[in-house]
Amino acid sequence: TVRKIIEDCMKNMHPIYHIKELMIKRELAKDPALANQSWDRFLPKFKKKNVKRKKPTKIGKGKKDTVFPPAPVESKIDAQIASGEYFLSQDAKRRRAAAEKLEKQKDALSASAKRRDEAFIAPKEEEKDEKKRRKSAVGDDDVAAAAARLAKKGSEKKSDEKKKRKSEDASAFVMEDGSAKKAKKEKKQKRDD
């Protein structure tokens, strides 16, 4: 059994499972009533789990080892000393910061003004063929003439309708028999429909 435990251990099975099994067998051996029976029902049944190992990530070409370490990054104070700003007085620093701020504001203003002015620039018209120009010119004349004719007809119809209404209203006023009211209602319904 020791051989089996070790072999299973090599197959990635923990020895605690075998130890539990051996402990249960020892207890069952003490009971004379179970000596002739099969002990399979008492023994634990462990399922083998196939746990997939994580594959190591591919290690790319690493950095070349250099004999000397990289140069240290320059600190803020070192940069100020190099530019000469470190030795300026507080007032001079404020003036310089204000001048830089003003310069940035001017740049931003000019950029925004440019953007606003772009809205007022007319888009470029595409050059059309002469044939298309002729067709559109002829079409425009036709459209204008048709619009004038339609406007004239519309005004004539309106004046005819007004004359009819006036004559009907006058006759209805003279007669006063209630039929005029019905006629008005009918006209109103026709207009609404």
VOPAGU-2260 file (C-alpha; in pm, 1 decimal, decimal comma):
REM VOPAGU-2260
SITE   aa  ch    i         X         Y         Z
SITE  THR   A    0       0,0       0,0       0,0
SITE  VAL   A    1     289,1     235,3      63,2
SITE  ARG   A    2     398,4     183,0    -296,5
SITE  LYS   A    3      44,2     270,3    -418,2
SITE  ILE   A    4      39,5     588,6    -205,1
SITE  ILE   A    5     374,2     701,0    -345,3
SITE  GLU   A    6     275,6     620,4    -704,6
SITE  ASP   A    7     -50,7     814,2    -667,4
SITE  CYS   A    8     145,2    1098,9    -514,8
SITE  MET   A    9     355,1    1105,9    -829,9
SITE  LYS   A   10      32,0    1114,1   -1033,8
SITE  ASN   A   11     -61,2    1431,1    -846,3
SITE  MET   A   12    -300,4    1269,7    -592,0
SITE  HIS   A   13    -267,5    1386,3    -232,6
SITE  PRO   A   14    -172,1    1117,9      24,5
SITE  ILE   A   15    -445,0    1233,9     267,4
SITE  TYR   A   16    -701,1    1042,0      61,4
SITE  HIS   A   17    -514,1     714,2     116,9
SITE  ILE   A   18    -460,5     790,8     485,7
SITE  LYS   A   19    -836,0     839,6     533,7
SITE  GLU   A   20    -901,4     513,2     353,8
SITE  LEU   A   21    -653,1     326,6     576,2
SITE  MET   A   22    -811,0     472,2     892,9
SITE  ILE   A   23   -1158,7     360,1     784,0
SITE  LYS   A   24   -1028,4       8,9     698,0
SITE  ARG   A   25    -870,3     -18,5    1047,1
SITE  GLU   A   26   -1205,5      65,2    1211,8
SITE  LEU   A   27   -1393,3    -181,4     987,7
SITE  ALA   A   28   -1143,1    -458,7    1068,3
SITE  LYS   A   29   -1229,2    -428,2    1438,9
SITE  ASP   A   30   -1597,1    -515,3    1369,0
SITE  PRO   A   31   -1635,8    -896,6    1326,1
SITE  ALA   A   32   -1983,0    -863,9    1163,1
SITE  LEU   A   33   -1833,3    -672,9     866,3
SITE  ALA   A   34   -1527,0    -896,3     828,0
SITE  ASN   A   35   -1682,6   -1106,3     546,1
SITE  GLN   A   36   -1861,8    -817,1     366,8
SITE  SER   A   37   -1736,1    -577,9     104,4
SITE  TRP   A   38   -1614,0    -248,0     247,6
SITE  ASP   A   39   -1656,7     -48,5     -75,9
SITE  ARG   A   40   -1974,0     120,3      49,3
SITE  PHE   A   41   -1786,9     259,1     354,1
SITE  LEU   A   42   -1477,2     377,2     176,1
SITE  PRO   A   43   -1478,6     732,7      34,6
SITE  LYS   A   44   -1476,6     771,1    -342,1
SITE  PHE   A   45   -1276,5    1067,8    -456,2
SITE  LYS   A   46   -1319,0    1201,0    -805,6
SITE  LYS   A   47   -1006,3    1281,9    -994,9
SITE  LYS   A   48    -995,8    1640,5   -1102,9
SITE  ASN   A   49    -797,0    1738,5   -1404,7
SITE  VAL   A   50    -675,4    2080,6   -1307,4
SITE  LYS   A   51    -506,5    2250,4   -1597,7
SITE  ARG   A   52    -193,7    2437,3   -1512,0
SITE  LYS   A   53    -158,2    2793,9   -1617,6
SITE  LYS   A   54      83,7    2827,7   -1901,7
SITE  PRO   A   55     361,4    3072,6   -1828,7
SITE  THR   A   56     335,6    3391,5   -2027,8
SITE  LYS   A   57     583,8    3429,4   -2306,7
SITE  ILE   A   58     878,0    3626,9   -2197,5
SITE  GLY   A   59     978,6    3862,7   -2473,0
SITE  LYS   A   60    1324,3    3977,0   -2549,2
SITE  GLY   A   61    1439,4    4142,8   -2232,5
SITE  LYS   A   62    1640,1    4456,1   -2206,9
SITE  LYS   A   63    2005,5    4415,1   -2269,5
SITE  ASP   A   64    2204,4    4417,4   -1952,7
SITE  THR   A   65    2423,7    4721,7   -1939,1
SITE  VAL   A   66    2727,0    4762,1   -1722,6
SITE  PHE   A   67    2628,6    5111,5   -1611,6
SITE  PRO   A   68    2291,0    5198,7   -1458,1
SITE  PRO   A   69    2072,8    5458,4   -1634,1
SITE  ALA   A   70    2130,8    5822,9   -1552,7
SITE  PRO   A   71    1910,8    5952,4   -1270,2
SITE  VAL   A   72    1608,7    6162,2   -1365,9
SITE  GLU   A   73    1663,0    6532,9   -1311,2
SITE  SER   A   74    1466,1    6670,9   -1017,5
SITE  LYS   A   75    1253,1    6983,9   -1034,4
SITE  ILE   A   76    1504,0    7184,3    -835,7
SITE  ASP   A   77    1789,8    7072,7   -1061,0
SITE  ALA   A   78    1592,7    7187,0   -1367,7
SITE  GLN   A   79    1529,4    7525,8   -1201,7
SITE  ILE   A   80    1896,5    7568,6   -1119,3
SITE  ALA   A   81    1994,7    7483,8   -1478,0
SITE  SER   A   82    1747,8    7741,4   -1620,2
SITE  GLY   A   83    1840,1    8003,6   -1359,8
SITE  GLU   A   84    1485,7    8026,8   -1226,0
SITE  TYR   A   85    1590,5    7896,5    -882,8
SITE  PHE   A   86    1785,4    8210,0    -807,0
SITE  LEU   A   87    1507,8    8456,6    -901,7
SITE  SER   A   88    1312,3    8642,7    -636,8
SITE  GLN   A   89     946,0    8567,8    -564,4
SITE  ASP   A   90     828,0    8877,2    -754,7
SITE  ALA   A   91    1031,3    8783,8   -1060,4
SITE  LYS   A   92     887,8    8430,2   -1050,6
SITE  ARG   A   93     533,2    8567,8   -1030,3
SITE  ARG   A   94     596,8    8807,4   -1320,3
SITE  ARG   A   95     740,1    8527,2   -1533,4
SITE  ALA   A   96     443,4    8296,1   -1451,9
SITE  ALA   A   97     196,9    8577,6   -1532,0
SITE  ALA   A   98     369,6    8645,5   -1865,6
SITE  GLU   A   99     353,2    8276,2   -1959,1
SITE  LYS   A  100     -12,4    8262,1   -1859,7
SITE  LEU   A  101     -90,7    8571,0   -2067,5
SITE  GLU   A  102      87,5    8421,0   -2367,5
SITE  LYS   A  103    -116,3    8100,1   -2338,2
SITE  GLN   A  104    -437,2    8303,2   -2314,7
SITE  LYS   A  105    -349,6    8495,6   -2631,8
SITE  ASP   A  106    -286,1    8171,1   -2817,9
SITE  ALA   A  107    -617,1    8026,7   -2697,5
SITE  LEU   A  108    -806,6    8345,1   -2793,0
SITE  SER   A  109    -661,6    8349,4   -3143,2
SITE  ALA   A  110    -745,0    7980,8   -3188,4
SITE  SER   A  111   -1105,4    8030,3   -3073,2
SITE  ALA   A  112   -1144,9    8339,4   -3293,9
SITE  LYS   A  113   -1018,5    8136,7   -3588,4
SITE  ARG   A  114   -1273,6    7865,6   -3513,0
SITE  ARG   A  115   -1555,9    8120,9   -3494,2
SITE  ASP   A  116   -1448,0    8284,6   -3820,9
SITE  GLU   A  117   -1450,0    7949,5   -4000,5
SITE  ALA   A  118   -1828,7    7938,7   -3958,8
SITE  PHE   A  119   -1863,3    8253,9   -4171,1
SITE  ILE   A  120   -1650,9    8135,3   -4462,0
SITE  ALA   A  121   -1870,0    8028,8   -4753,3
SITE  PRO   A  122   -1820,3    7671,6   -4870,6
SITE  LYS   A  123   -1661,7    7621,5   -5211,5
SITE  GLU   A  124   -1911,1    7556,1   -5488,6
SITE  GLU   A  125   -1841,2    7270,7   -5722,5
SITE  GLU   A  126   -1807,0    7359,7   -6088,7
SITE  LYS   A  127   -2086,1    7201,3   -6291,4
SITE  ASP   A  128   -2089,7    7111,4   -6657,4
SITE  GLU   A  129   -2234,3    7362,1   -6904,4
SITE  LYS   A  130   -2519,5    7124,6   -6989,0
SITE  LYS   A  131   -2626,1    7108,8   -6626,8
SITE  ARG   A  132   -2614,6    7487,2   -6604,4
SITE  ARG   A  133   -2835,9    7524,8   -6909,7
SITE  LYS   A  134   -3087,2    7272,8   -6776,5
SITE  SER   A  135   -3103,4    7441,7   -6438,7
SITE  ALA   A  136   -3144,3    7785,2   -6596,5
SITE  VAL   A  137   -3428,9    7660,3   -6817,9
SITE  GLY   A  138   -3580,9    7476,6   -6523,0
SITE  ASP   A  139   -3567,5    7789,2   -6305,7
SITE  ASP   A  140   -3759,3    7989,2   -6568,4
SITE  ASP   A  141   -4020,7    7717,8   -6596,7
SITE  VAL   A  142   -4057,3    7697,3   -6219,8
SITE  ALA   A  143   -4092,3    8073,7   -6182,7
SITE  ALA   A  144   -4355,4    8090,4   -6458,5
SITE  ALA   A  145   -4550,6    7800,1   -6309,0
SITE  ALA   A  146   -4542,7    7961,8   -5964,0
SITE  ALA   A  147   -4678,3    8289,6   -6106,1
SITE  ARG   A  148   -4961,4    8108,6   -6288,5
SITE  LEU   A  149   -5060,3    7918,9   -5975,7
SITE  ALA   A  150   -5059,5    8237,1   -5766,3
SITE  LYS   A  151   -5283,1    8410,8   -6021,0
SITE  LYS   A  152   -5532,6    8122,0   -6027,0
SITE  GLY   A  153   -5537,5    8109,1   -5646,7
SITE  SER   A  154   -5617,9    8479,5   -5617,3
SITE  GLU   A  155   -5895,0    8447,3   -5879,3
SITE  LYS   A  156   -6053,7    8158,9   -5688,7
SITE  LYS   A  157   -6042,5    8351,0   -5360,8
SITE  SER   A  158   -6211,3    8655,7   -5512,4
SITE  ASP   A  159   -6483,9    8433,4   -5668,1
SITE  GLU   A  160   -6548,3    8264,6   -5334,0
SITE  LYS   A  161   -6575,2    8600,0   -5153,8
SITE  LYS   A  162   -6833,6    8724,3   -5405,0
SITE  LYS   A  163   -7041,8    8408,8   -5362,7
SITE  ARG   A  164   -7030,7    8437,6   -4984,9
SITE  LYS   A  165   -7142,3    8799,0   -4989,7
SITE  SER   A  166   -7437,5    8724,4   -5216,6
SITE  GLU   A  167   -7539,1    8420,0   -5006,8
SITE  ASP   A  168   -7507,9    8613,6   -4681,4
SITE  ALA   A  169   -7723,8    8892,7   -4818,2
SITE  SER   A  170   -7998,4    8656,2   -4937,0
SITE  ALA   A  171   -7987,8    8466,8   -4607,8
SITE  PHE   A  172   -8016,6    8790,5   -4413,3
SITE  VAL   A  173   -8324,3    8891,8   -4608,8
SITE  MET   A  174   -8494,0    8553,6   -4580,0
SITE  GLU   A  175   -8400,8    8467,5   -4218,0
SITE  ASP   A  176   -8552,3    8119,9   -4227,7
SITE  GLY   A  177   -8267,0    7931,1   -4051,1
SITE  SER   A  178   -8146,7    7762,4   -4368,3
SITE  ALA   A  179   -7859,9    8007,2   -4379,7
SITE  LYS   A  180   -7727,7    7882,3   -4047,3
SITE  LYS   A  181   -7740,6    7524,0   -4172,2
SITE  ALA   A  182   -7558,9    7623,1   -4488,6
SITE  LYS   A  183   -7290,7    7797,5   -4284,7
SITE  LYS   A  184   -7241,3    7486,2   -4069,5
SITE  GLU   A  185   -7214,4    7267,3   -4377,9
SITE  LYS   A  186   -6954,4    7499,5   -4532,5
SITE  LYS   A  187   -6758,0    7501,4   -4211,0
SITE  GLN   A  188   -6756,4    7120,8   -4193,2
SITE  LYS   A  189   -6644,7    7099,1   -4558,1
SITE  ARG   A  190   -6357,6    7337,2   -4488,8
SITE  ASP   A  191   -6250,4    7142,2   -4178,9
SITE  ASP   A  192   -6255,4    6813,7   -4368,8
